[in-house]
Amino acid sequence: MAGLVLFAAGMAWLDLRAAIDSTWLTFLPGLLVAGAGMGFTFAPLVTVAMRSVRPQLAGAASGVLNTTRQVGGAIGSAIVGAVLQNRLSAGLHDEAVRFAGRLPEQVPPAVRQRFVEAFSGSGAGLEVGTSSSSAAGHLAGLPPQLAAQIGQLAHDVFAYGFIDAMRPTLLAPIAALALGALSCIAVRRRRQAAAPAAQPGQEPVTAH
């Protein structure tokens, strides 16, 4: 349980501290905590899962364990990817509309419209920047200085849009880790309730 809590806390730190001006030092504490949580969780996972299995069922139990891990990883990746794609699509459009107002006054309205539309389609804005092909494709015929300025704004649209999309996306794995930690508490309480209470000075009775 402690490993899941540490893992969730580290991921929550990353989610809260992510910003456009973040550096690797910003994420270092969260990564250290999350790494410790992963070590406490996944290193003893197989041992804990297999220690109570009879030798005759070891092969079947190992197969079930690996299958559930693979299926869980696939489902988790699909959920995170779906949430990120949905939020990124909406976030890029919103940021494009916001940054379109910062374009120079000499930019024609048609170029402003194409600037917003470039981030409104599926997968739009995944390759933007001052020298990217997607940015240059929408800046043909403009002066180089103005084109570079628009390209920088396109880069900022993606950066801010990705951060806005990342925050709700990380909530999904954090919630899953918190749910796993709570399930550990429930399992522990159930095991304690099922165990017979030994009376002081009395030897446990064994059946023959």
LUMMI-427379 format. One line per 4 residues: number of its first residue (from 1); their letters; for each residue x, y negated, z negated of C-alpha. Coordinates in Angstrom, 3 decimals. Layout:
BEGIN
NUM = A = X/Y/Z  ...
***
This chain:
BEGIN
1 = MAGL = 0.000/0.000/0.000  2.815/-2.427/-0.822  4.255/-2.002/2.656  0.944/-2.881/4.326
5 = VLFA = 0.547/-5.941/2.102  4.070/-7.156/2.896  3.557/-6.501/6.608  0.297/-8.485/6.583
9 = AGMA = 1.889/-11.314/4.584  4.765/-11.582/7.045  2.401/-11.679/10.015  0.279/-14.313/8.253
13 = WLDL = 3.401/-16.445/7.761  4.136/-16.279/11.489  0.557/-17.203/12.284  0.543/-20.201/9.945
17 = RAAI = 4.000/-21.555/10.802  3.859/-21.251/14.583  4.106/-24.676/16.205  5.423/-26.264/19.356
21 = DSTW = 8.636/-27.319/17.592  9.224/-24.090/15.665  12.686/-22.519/15.687  13.931/-19.080/14.761
25 = LTFL = 14.559/-20.330/11.217  10.855/-21.133/10.945  9.928/-17.508/11.530  12.839/-15.900/9.655
29 = PGLL = 11.137/-15.582/6.217  8.016/-14.061/7.742  10.029/-11.660/9.889  12.060/-10.510/6.878
33 = VAGA = 8.927/-9.859/4.841  7.180/-8.122/7.742  10.288/-6.017/8.429  10.433/-4.909/4.802
37 = GMGF = 6.759/-4.019/4.952  7.287/-1.957/8.103  10.143/-0.097/6.423  8.062/0.639/3.332
41 = TFAP = 5.163/1.842/5.500  6.441/3.718/8.529  9.600/5.275/7.091  7.805/7.453/4.485
45 = LVTV = 4.625/7.819/6.552  5.380/11.278/7.916  6.680/12.546/4.584  3.594/11.402/2.699
49 = AMRS = 1.248/12.779/5.349  2.924/16.186/5.580  4.019/16.932/2.022  0.703/18.521/0.987
53 = VRPQ = 0.221/20.533/4.186  0.692/24.298/4.019  3.558/25.623/6.162  1.107/27.643/8.274
57 = LAGA = -0.649/24.401/9.309  2.430/22.217/9.681  2.404/22.325/13.488  -1.271/21.472/13.810
61 = ASGV = -1.039/18.727/11.179  1.973/17.177/12.887  0.127/17.176/16.206  -2.925/15.497/14.677
65 = LNTT = -0.724/12.892/12.992  1.129/11.995/16.188  -2.107/11.928/18.177  -3.794/9.548/15.764
69 = RQVG = -0.732/7.287/15.809  -0.708/7.159/19.604  -4.458/6.585/19.852  -4.356/3.919/17.154
73 = GAIG = -1.483/2.134/18.888  -3.285/2.188/22.225  -6.549/0.895/20.748  -4.750/-1.786/18.739
77 = SAIV = -2.761/-2.977/21.747  -5.926/-3.120/23.844  -7.773/-5.173/21.213  -4.899/-7.607/20.746
81 = GAVL = -4.434/-7.950/24.499  -8.132/-8.567/25.097  -8.340/-11.217/22.380  -5.167/-12.923/23.623
85 = QNRL = -6.365/-12.984/27.226  -9.740/-14.414/26.230  -8.327/-17.107/23.961  -5.483/-17.931/26.351
89 = SAGL = -7.878/-18.471/29.231  -10.022/-20.849/27.185  -7.064/-22.545/25.519  -5.202/-23.251/28.750
93 = HDEA = -8.268/-24.863/30.287  -8.876/-27.048/27.236  -5.234/-28.137/27.059  -5.172/-28.829/30.801
97 = VRFA = -8.168/-31.120/30.447  -6.490/-32.884/27.529  -3.122/-33.312/29.252  -4.751/-34.388/32.505
101 = GRLP = -5.546/-37.646/30.743  -1.796/-38.226/30.260  -1.004/-38.048/33.950  0.313/-41.304/35.442
105 = EQVP = -2.257/-43.672/36.853  -0.842/-43.339/40.375  -1.719/-39.633/40.466  -4.648/-39.140/42.885
109 = PAVR = -7.887/-37.713/41.447  -7.550/-34.681/43.722  -4.196/-33.829/42.132  -5.687/-34.247/38.649
113 = QRFV = -8.441/-31.822/39.596  -5.960/-29.280/40.959  -3.905/-29.676/37.792  -6.881/-28.590/35.685
117 = EAFS = -7.964/-25.875/38.107  -4.469/-24.364/38.056  -5.040/-23.368/34.424  -8.689/-22.388/34.714
121 = GSGA = -8.389/-19.099/36.620  -7.548/-15.623/35.381  -3.857/-15.448/34.501  -3.347/-19.121/35.346
125 = GLEV = -0.479/-20.952/33.752  1.609/-17.858/33.029  4.459/-19.264/35.116  4.628/-23.007/34.644
129 = GTSS = 7.446/-25.455/34.179  9.468/-28.110/35.891  11.036/-25.633/38.317  8.481/-22.850/38.561
133 = SSAA = 6.903/-21.844/41.840  3.376/-22.191/40.469  3.985/-25.780/39.404  5.709/-26.730/42.652
137 = GHLA = 2.846/-25.278/44.671  0.467/-27.899/43.308  2.878/-30.853/43.573  3.621/-30.893/47.292
141 = GLPP = 3.791/-34.353/48.830  4.411/-36.223/45.561  7.565/-38.212/44.732  10.203/-36.040/42.991
145 = QLAA = 10.124/-38.065/39.771  6.345/-37.882/39.549  6.379/-34.186/40.430  8.894/-33.514/37.643
149 = QIGQ = 6.715/-35.407/35.168  3.641/-33.407/36.140  5.670/-30.197/35.924  6.709/-31.055/32.374
153 = LAHD = 3.090/-31.694/31.442  2.204/-28.311/32.942  4.822/-26.692/30.728  3.365/-28.445/27.675
157 = VFAY = -0.124/-27.253/28.593  1.039/-23.643/28.528  3.053/-24.080/25.318  0.196/-25.639/23.353
161 = GFID = -2.383/-23.334/24.922  -0.392/-20.226/24.007  0.036/-21.325/20.390  -3.684/-22.051/20.106
165 = AMRP = -4.450/-18.604/21.538  -1.885/-16.816/19.376  -3.406/-17.900/16.069  -6.778/-16.073/16.378
169 = TLLA = -5.065/-13.161/18.137  -2.802/-12.431/15.181  -5.797/-12.379/12.859  -6.846/-9.020/14.341
173 = PIAA = -3.723/-7.054/13.252  -3.603/-8.945/9.945  -7.189/-7.897/9.221  -6.373/-4.293/10.175
177 = LALG = -3.391/-4.263/7.796  -5.489/-5.741/4.982  -8.158/-3.100/5.586  -5.494/-0.398/5.446
181 = ALSC = -4.202/-1.732/2.123  -7.728/-1.731/0.679  -8.255/1.828/1.874  -5.122/2.870/-0.044
185 = IAVR = -6.674/1.493/-3.227  -9.885/3.405/-2.559  -7.984/6.646/-1.918  -5.978/6.228/-5.117
189 = RRRQ = -9.080/5.613/-7.221  -10.847/8.590/-5.689  -7.860/10.830/-6.405  -7.706/9.652/-10.009
193 = AAAP = -11.425/10.251/-10.454  -11.179/13.753/-8.992  -8.222/14.760/-11.159  -9.247/16.453/-14.446
197 = AAQP = -8.454/14.397/-17.486  -5.892/16.292/-19.569  -6.483/16.168/-23.304  -3.513/15.394/-25.549
201 = GQEP = -1.847/18.538/-26.910  -3.850/20.863/-24.654  -2.240/23.004/-22.009  -3.832/22.945/-18.555
205 = VTAH = -5.939/26.022/-17.837  -4.935/27.990/-14.748  -7.139/30.492/-13.026  -5.803/34.002/-12.326
***
